[in-house]
């Protein structure tokens, strides 16, 4: 609820969504970086509800019209004075006149396209909100807005090829890596392997990093910012030629979004898997590979005692278990790698011993 005072009578404005007591919520970062709970809609949902205009008893409110707007907006966090409204719809609630008592107005925005998901990044924000506005001639306008979140579930990609690449340094290092596919849903598991064809440098450890790259602007004014979402160590110790290292990375514990490309030519969000090798002199060798992320199911706030809520959450017990399983898998893979390295080294030493004899 918000009150705005100008000359003449003031009014309190409220907006309530239809069935909001049963509507799911999602945690979204606001402009201050704080998490707030918003009601969740999909791209196919109608946005309906009731707008309330409350005025003090015995008072009158003269106005030149009351309307409600549904707005989709993109704003750069470093240039908030120039937002871009990519969607604006309006419904008239009251013609010009005088309100002598509090009133409520049902509203409906049916078949509204909401093709883009709510997003808050480091430099850009995409948001949807409803705004009630009372316009007046001789006093300031009275407005009140309520944000809501949008998530869009996608169908399984028809084509989802695996990723296979060979990379290396001439006469020093030659490795082959493979990921089981190139498109993953947000609760998916990245499965792959690293195969060492040639090793002539002393590798200390190896890790896979999930990177989010946010691009804002376009052309010469484009600004790119990368963020490491998570590091996942897959090997600790020196590998030998012929060794194969498994990769099993769970995505559900992390706060990821679907890939977003050139949203109204204002911003893009892309994700990469970065394979990093570190030698004993702390030199780093890496190879990035872009992956596409898509949403298979809605990600909502978990309600305690709701046994039927199977969607993933930011702080759910299921996510914690997945995170623990991911860590356990990582530890097991590292242990297997170290064991394999020790066995291979022992076999190599035994072979050298026989040759010297």
C-alpha positions in Angstrom: 0.0 0.0 0.0 1.3 3.5 -0.8 0.0 7.0 -0.1 0.9 10.0 -2.2 -0.1 13.5 -1.0 -0.6 16.5 -3.1 -3.1 19.3 -3.1 -6.6 18.2 -2.3 -7.7 14.8 -1.1 -5.2 11.9 -1.0 -6.0 8.3 -1.7 -4.5 4.9 -0.9 -4.1 2.5 -3.8 -3.9 -1.3 -3.7 -3.6 -4.1 -6.2 -4.5 -7.7 -5.6 -4.1 -10.5 -8.1 -6.9 -13.0 -8.6 -6.4 -16.2 -6.5 -3.2 -14.7 -5.1 -3.5 -16.8 -1.9 -3.0 -19.9 -4.0 -0.6 -18.5 -6.6 3.0 -19.6 -6.5 5.8 -17.1 -5.6 9.4 -16.8 -6.6 12.4 -15.0 -5.0 13.7 -12.2 -7.3 16.4 -9.7 -6.7 15.2 -6.1 -6.6 17.2 -3.0 -7.7 19.0 -3.0 -4.3 20.2 -6.5 -4.7 17.8 -7.8 -2.0 15.6 -10.8 -2.5 11.8 -10.2 -2.5 8.9 -12.5 -3.1 6.9 -11.9 -6.3 3.8 -13.7 -7.6 4.7 -15.9 -10.5 3.0 -16.0 -13.9 3.9 -17.8 -17.1 3.9 -16.3 -20.6 0.5 -17.9 -21.3 -1.3 -16.7 -18.1 -3.8 -14.0 -18.0 -3.2 -11.2 -15.5 -6.4 -10.5 -13.6 -7.2 -9.0 -10.2 -8.7 -6.0 -8.5 -7.5 -2.4 -8.0 -8.7 -0.6 -4.8 -9.0 3.1 -4.4 -9.5 4.0 -0.7 -10.3 7.6 0.2 -11.0 9.0 3.7 -14.7 9.1 4.8 -16.4 12.3 4.2 -13.8 13.4 1.5 -14.1 13.7 -2.2 -11.5 13.1 -4.9 -11.6 15.0 -8.1 -9.7 13.4 -11.0 -9.4 13.4 -14.8 -9.3 9.6 -15.1 -8.2 6.4 -13.4 -6.4 3.6 -15.3 -4.3 0.5 -14.8 -1.3 -0.4 -16.9 0.7 -3.6 -17.5 4.2 -2.7 -18.4 7.2 -4.8 -19.5 10.4 -2.8 -19.0 14.2 -3.1 -19.5 16.5 -0.8 -17.6 20.2 -0.5 -17.3 21.2 -0.3 -13.6 23.8 2.3 -14.5 21.3 4.4 -16.6 18.0 4.1 -14.8 16.8 7.5 -16.2 16.3 5.9 -19.7 14.3 2.7 -19.3 12.9 0.9 -22.4 9.3 -0.2 -22.3 8.9 -3.1 -24.6 5.3 -3.8 -23.7 2.6 -1.4 -22.5 -1.1 -2.1 -22.1 -3.7 0.0 -20.5 -7.3 -0.4 -19.2 -9.5 2.5 -18.2 -11.1 2.0 -14.8 -12.9 5.3 -14.3 -13.8 8.2 -16.6 -13.1 11.8 -15.4 -15.2 12.8 -12.4 -15.4 12.9 -8.6 -15.0 9.9 -6.2 -17.1 10.4 -3.1 -16.3 7.0 -1.6 -13.8 4.2 -1.8 -14.2 1.9 -4.8 -12.7 -1.3 -6.2 -12.2 -2.1 -9.9 -11.8 -5.6 -11.3 -9.3 -5.7 -14.3 -8.2 -8.3 -16.8 -5.2 -8.4 -19.2 -6.0 -11.5 -21.4 -3.7 -13.1 -24.0 -0.8 -10.8 -23.1 2.5 -11.8 -24.6 5.2 -12.3 -21.9 7.9 -13.9 -24.0 10.8 -12.9 -21.8 11.5 -14.0 -18.3 12.0 -11.7 -15.3 15.8 -11.1 -15.0 18.0 -9.1 -12.6 21.7 -9.1 -13.5 24.8 -7.1 -12.6 24.0 -4.3 -15.1 20.5 -4.8 -16.4 17.0 -5.7 -15.2 13.9 -6.9 -17.0 10.7 -6.6 -15.0 6.9 -6.7 -15.4 4.6 -4.6 -13.2 1.1 -3.3 -12.8 0.6 0.4 -12.2 -2.6 2.2 -11.1 -2.7 5.9 -11.9 -5.1 8.6 -10.9 -4.5 11.8 -12.9 -5.5 15.2 -11.6 -5.5 18.7 -13.0 -4.4 20.9 -10.0 -2.6 18.3 -7.9 0.0 15.7 -8.4 -1.0 12.3 -9.9 -1.4 9.4 -7.5 0.3 6.1 -8.6 1.0 2.7 -7.2 2.8 -0.2 -8.8 3.2 -3.9 -8.0 5.9 -6.1 -9.7 5.3 -9.7 -10.7 7.6 -12.4 -12.0 7.5 -14.3 -15.3 9.0 -17.8 -16.1 8.5 -19.7 -19.3 8.7 -23.4 -19.6 10.2 -24.7 -22.9 9.9 -27.9 -24.8 12.7 -30.4 -25.1 15.1 -29.4 -27.9 14.7 -31.6 -30.9 18.4 -31.5 -31.8 20.9 -31.7 -28.9 24.2 -32.8 -30.2 27.1 -33.7 -27.9 30.2 -31.6 -27.7 33.6 -33.1 -28.7 36.8 -31.2 -29.0 40.6 -31.8 -29.1 42.8 -29.0 -27.6 46.3 -28.7 -26.5 49.8 -27.2 -26.7 52.1 -28.4 -29.4 54.4 -31.2 -28.2 53.4 -30.5 -24.6 49.8 -31.3 -24.0 47.0 -32.9 -26.0 43.6 -33.6 -24.5 40.2 -34.6 -25.8 37.0 -33.6 -23.9 33.5 -34.5 -24.4 30.1 -33.4 -22.9 27.1 -35.5 -23.4 25.0 -32.6 -24.9 25.1 -28.9 -25.7 21.7 -27.9 -24.3 20.7 -28.4 -20.7 17.7 -27.7 -18.6 18.2 -25.8 -15.3 18.0 -29.0 -13.2 20.1 -31.1 -15.5 23.3 -32.9 -15.0 26.4 -32.3 -17.2 28.1 -35.6 -17.9 31.3 -35.9 -19.8 34.9 -37.0 -19.7 38.4 -35.7 -20.3 41.0 -38.0 -22.1 44.7 -37.2 -22.0 46.4 -38.1 -25.3 49.8 -36.4 -24.5 51.1 -35.1 -21.2 54.5 -33.5 -21.0 53.8 -30.8 -18.5 53.2 -31.3 -14.8 49.5 -30.7 -14.2 48.6 -30.0 -10.5 44.8 -30.0 -10.8 41.9 -29.5 -13.1 38.5 -27.9 -12.7 35.3 -27.0 -14.6 33.9 -23.5 -14.1 30.3 -22.5 -14.9 30.5 -18.9 -16.3 27.7 -16.5 -16.9 28.4 -13.7 -19.4 26.0 -10.8 -19.4 26.2 -8.4 -22.4 24.5 -5.0 -22.4 24.2 -2.5 -25.1 25.1 -3.1 -28.8 27.8 -2.3 -31.3 30.7 -0.2 -30.0 28.8 0.5 -26.8 28.4 -3.1 -25.9 29.7 -4.0 -22.4 30.4 -7.6 -21.4 30.7 -8.8 -17.8 31.5 -12.4 -16.8 30.7 -14.1 -13.5 32.0 -17.4 -12.2 28.9 -19.2 -10.9 30.7 -22.2 -9.5 34.0 -24.1 -9.6 34.0 -27.8 -9.7 37.3 -29.7 -9.2 37.5 -32.9 -11.2 41.1 -33.9 -10.7 43.8 -33.4 -8.1 47.2 -34.7 -9.0 49.3 -35.3 -12.2 47.5 -37.2 -15.0 49.4 -39.6 -17.3 49.0 -40.4 -21.0 45.9 -42.5 -21.7 44.1 -41.5 -18.5 40.3 -40.7 -18.7 38.7 -38.3 -16.1 34.9 -38.4 -15.6 32.8 -35.3 -15.2 29.4 -35.2 -13.5 28.2 -31.7 -12.6 24.7 -31.0 -11.1 23.2 -27.7 -12.2 20.2 -27.6 -9.8 22.0 -26.1 -6.8 22.9 -23.0 -8.7 20.9 -19.8 -9.4 20.8 -20.1 -13.2 18.5 -18.6 -15.8 17.7 -19.7 -19.4 20.0 -18.4 -22.1 18.7 -15.1 -23.4 19.9 -13.8 -26.7 19.6 -10.2 -27.9 16.5 -9.3 -25.9 15.2 -6.3 -27.9 18.8 -5.7 -28.8 19.3 -4.5 -25.2 21.1 -7.4 -23.5 22.1 -11.1 -23.7 22.9 -13.8 -21.1 25.0 -16.7 -22.1 26.6 -19.6 -20.2 29.9 -21.4 -20.7 31.7 -24.4 -19.3 35.3 -23.4 -18.8 37.8 -26.3 -18.5 40.9 -25.1 -16.5 44.2 -26.9 -16.0 46.8 -25.6 -13.6 50.4 -26.8 -13.6 52.9 -26.9 -10.8 54.1 -23.4 -11.6 50.5 -22.1 -11.3 50.2 -21.4 -15.0 46.6 -21.8 -16.2 45.4 -23.4 -19.4 41.7 -23.2 -20.3 39.1 -23.8 -23.0 35.6 -22.4 -23.0 32.6 -24.0 -24.6 29.2 -22.3 -24.8 26.1 -24.3 -23.6 22.5 -23.3 -23.9 20.2 -23.5 -20.8 16.4 -23.8 -21.0 13.7 -24.1 -18.4 11.9 -27.5 -18.0 9.8 -26.6 -14.9 8.9 -23.6 -12.8 11.3 -22.7 -10.0 9.3 -21.5 -7.0 9.6 -20.8 -3.3 9.1 -24.0 -1.3 6.2 -23.9 1.1 6.7 -25.8 4.3 4.3 -28.7 4.6 3.5 -28.7 0.9 4.2 -32.3 0.0 3.0 -31.8 -3.6 5.4 -29.0 -4.4 8.0 -30.7 -6.4 9.5 -27.7 -8.2 13.1 -26.8 -7.3 13.8 -23.9 -4.9 16.7 -21.7 -3.9 16.8 -23.2 -0.4 15.0 -26.5 -0.6 16.1 -29.7 1.1 16.2 -31.4 -2.3 18.7 -28.9 -3.6 20.9 -29.4 -0.5 20.9 -33.2 -1.1 21.8 -32.6 -4.8 24.6 -30.3 -3.7 25.9 -33.0 -1.3 25.6 -35.6 -4.0 27.5 -33.3 -6.4 30.3 -32.8 -3.9 30.4 -36.6 -3.2 30.6 -37.3 -6.9 33.3 -34.7 -7.3 35.3 -36.3 -4.4 34.8 -39.8 -5.8 36.0 -38.6 -9.3 39.0 -36.9 -7.7 39.9 -40.0 -5.7 39.5 -42.2 -8.7 41.7 -39.9 -10.7 44.4 -39.9 -8.0 44.2 -43.7 -7.7 44.4 -44.0 -11.5 47.4 -41.7 -11.6 49.1 -43.6 -8.8 48.5 -47.0 -10.5 49.7 -45.6 -13.9 52.8 -44.1 -12.3 53.5 -47.4 -10.5 53.1 -49.3 -13.7 55.4 -46.8 -15.5 58.1 -47.1 -12.8 57.9 -50.9 -12.9 58.3 -50.8 -16.7 61.3 -48.5 -16.4 62.9 -50.8 -13.8 62.5 -53.8 -16.2 64.1 -51.8 -19.0 67.1 -50.8 -16.9 67.7 -54.5 -15.9 
